């Protein structure tokens, strides 16, 4: 009987863990999603930092920046391939949290109110969620890492 309870608990725990992995949503929904930004920031070290000793990729900052730009380009290409249209240049702020292997655990974003339509945001969130399911950052480390930055999104030419 104890064995079955343990197995049921283990399977339930896996389900809860998996439901917490690889999420994409607006920053302002973090609390309602049960995600603490303070906790994430304490668990994920900065990928780069002005003080290289505080960065996960302190000795690889140029490679890291190139890999980050490459990821944004791949996301842009994916959105374009799935007929997503921005309709102009759109500013956004991203907070992205990566697992040690480079998989994205959380991709949080913030658009200014009125910057995009609710339909665009829903489509962006759905496509972003699909994108992060299979995306793996080209650099990895033995530590979880994070990247926060403003981004200008626009339609591919």
Buried (B, 14 or more C-beta within 10 A) or exposed (E): EEEEEEEEEEEEEEEEEEEEEBBBBBBEEBEEEEBEBEEBBEEBBBBBBEEEEEBBBBEBBEEBBEBBEEBBEEBBEBBBEEEBEBEEEBEBBBBBBBBEEBBBBBBBBBBEEEBBEEEBBEBBBEBBBEBBEEBBBEBBBEBBBBBBEEBEBEBEE
